[in-house]
């Protein structure tokens, strides 16, 4: 089985094992992205799932250095290596400041940090802020959306990037 399929299955498993009843489990796959490192090797997958009026994201990563890494949605669906700066800034359609701990934040691109274990793998899941219609319109707009993993942790407050370091992996979302 290809590594990306294994990662996708792992992400789905994590999404459904939380403290949820079966009625709350996201069942509609809305979109996905395959992340790659600058050298072209696969780095993981990100899946968007619908659950009623919400959109949930599940990310499964492999091949990373152990530790905590910032992960964000970026405004442009383009991942030109090696620095992935083509992905633009964080996805911020509401013009907010950065950070879940910022009293003036947060923007749509803010996601929880991902902890990578000793084997180089990790997962993270979150519910994206906003209604399903708004979130999907922002993610699948004219220039698309990228998901980027950074070299260091997001401090959840420093505007505009969370002081999370260089961009080490990137993927572009496509609708399912």
C-alpha positions in Angstrom: 0.0 0.0 0.0 1.5 3.4 -0.9 2.7 5.5 2.1 0.3 8.4 1.3 -2.7 6.0 1.4 -1.5 4.7 4.8 -1.2 8.3 6.1 -4.7 9.1 4.8 -6.2 6.0 6.6 -4.3 6.9 9.8 -5.6 10.5 9.7 -9.2 9.3 9.2 -8.8 6.8 12.1 -7.6 9.7 14.3 -10.5 11.9 13.3 -13.0 9.3 14.4 -11.4 8.1 17.6 -12.0 11.3 19.7 -14.8 11.8 22.1 -17.5 11.9 19.5 -20.7 10.0 18.9 -21.1 8.3 15.5 -23.5 11.1 14.4 -20.7 13.7 14.9 -18.0 11.9 12.9 -17.1 13.8 9.7 -18.2 11.5 6.8 -18.0 13.6 3.7 -14.6 14.0 2.2 -14.5 17.5 0.7 -10.8 17.9 -0.4 -7.3 16.8 0.1 -3.7 17.7 -0.3 -0.5 15.7 -0.6 2.5 17.4 1.1 6.0 17.2 -0.3 9.4 18.2 1.0 11.6 20.6 -1.1 13.4 17.6 -2.5 10.1 16.2 -3.9 9.7 13.3 -1.4 6.2 12.8 0.1 5.7 14.4 3.5 2.1 13.5 4.3 -1.5 14.2 3.5 -4.2 16.6 4.6 -7.9 15.7 4.4 -10.9 18.1 4.6 -14.1 16.5 5.9 -17.6 17.9 6.2 -19.7 17.4 9.3 -23.0 19.3 9.1 -22.1 23.0 8.9 -18.4 22.5 9.9 -15.3 21.6 8.0 -12.7 19.5 9.8 -9.0 19.0 8.8 -6.9 15.9 9.5 -3.2 15.9 8.8 -0.9 12.9 8.9 2.9 13.6 8.4 6.0 11.4 8.1 9.7 11.9 7.5 10.0 15.0 9.7 12.5 15.9 12.4 11.1 15.0 15.9 9.6 17.9 17.8 6.8 20.5 17.5 6.1 22.1 14.1 3.8 24.9 13.1 1.3 24.1 10.4 -0.9 26.6 8.6 -3.2 27.1 5.6 -1.6 29.5 3.2 -3.4 31.9 0.9 -2.1 30.7 -2.5 -2.3 27.1 -3.8 1.2 27.0 -5.1 4.2 25.1 -3.7 7.4 26.0 -5.5 10.4 24.5 -3.9 12.7 25.0 -2.1 11.3 27.7 0.1 7.6 27.4 -0.7 7.2 31.2 -0.6 4.9 30.9 -3.6 2.2 29.8 -1.1 2.0 33.4 0.2 1.0 34.4 3.7 -1.4 32.6 6.0 -5.0 32.3 4.8 -6.6 35.3 6.4 -9.8 36.3 4.6 -11.2 38.1 7.7 -8.1 40.4 8.0 -7.4 39.2 11.6 -4.1 39.0 13.4 -2.3 35.7 13.8 -2.5 33.3 16.7 -5.0 31.3 18.7 -3.6 33.1 21.8 -3.6 36.5 20.2 -6.6 38.5 21.6 -7.0 40.1 18.2 -6.6 36.8 16.3 -7.0 34.3 14.9 -7.3 33.8 11.2 -8.5 30.9 9.1 -5.0 29.7 8.4 -4.1 29.1 12.1 -4.0 25.5 13.0 -2.7 23.7 16.1 1.0 22.7 16.2 1.8 19.1 15.2 4.0 17.0 17.4 6.4 14.7 15.5 7.5 11.7 17.4 10.8 9.9 17.5 9.9 7.9 14.4 9.4 11.1 12.4 5.6 10.9 12.2 2.7 12.8 13.7 -0.9 13.8 13.2 -3.1 16.7 14.0 -6.9 17.4 13.5 -8.9 20.5 14.0 -12.3 22.1 13.2 -11.8 25.1 10.9 -13.4 28.4 12.1 -16.4 29.7 10.1 -19.4 28.2 8.4 -18.9 25.4 5.9 -19.9 27.6 3.0 -17.4 30.4 4.0 -14.5 28.0 4.7 -14.9 26.2 1.4 -15.3 29.4 -0.5 -12.0 30.6 1.0 -10.1 27.4 0.5 -11.3 26.7 -3.0 -11.1 30.4 -4.3 -9.6 31.4 -7.6 -5.9 30.9 -6.5 -6.4 27.9 -4.2 -5.0 27.2 -0.8 -1.8 25.5 0.3 -1.0 23.7 3.6 2.5 24.4 4.9 4.5 22.7 7.7 7.2 24.9 9.3 10.6 24.0 10.9 9.6 25.2 14.4 6.6 25.5 16.6 4.0 28.3 16.2 3.9 30.5 19.4 0.2 31.1 18.8 0.6 34.9 19.1 3.3 36.5 17.0 1.7 38.3 14.0 1.8 37.4 11.1 3.5 34.0 11.2 3.7 32.7 14.8 7.5 32.8 14.6 7.4 29.2 13.3 10.5 29.3 11.1 11.1 28.2 7.6 8.7 26.3 5.4 9.8 22.7 5.1 6.8 20.9 3.4 3.9 22.1 1.3 0.8 20.7 -0.5 -2.1 22.2 -2.5 -5.7 21.4 -1.8 -8.0 20.0 -4.5 -11.7 19.4 -4.2 -12.9 15.8 -3.9 
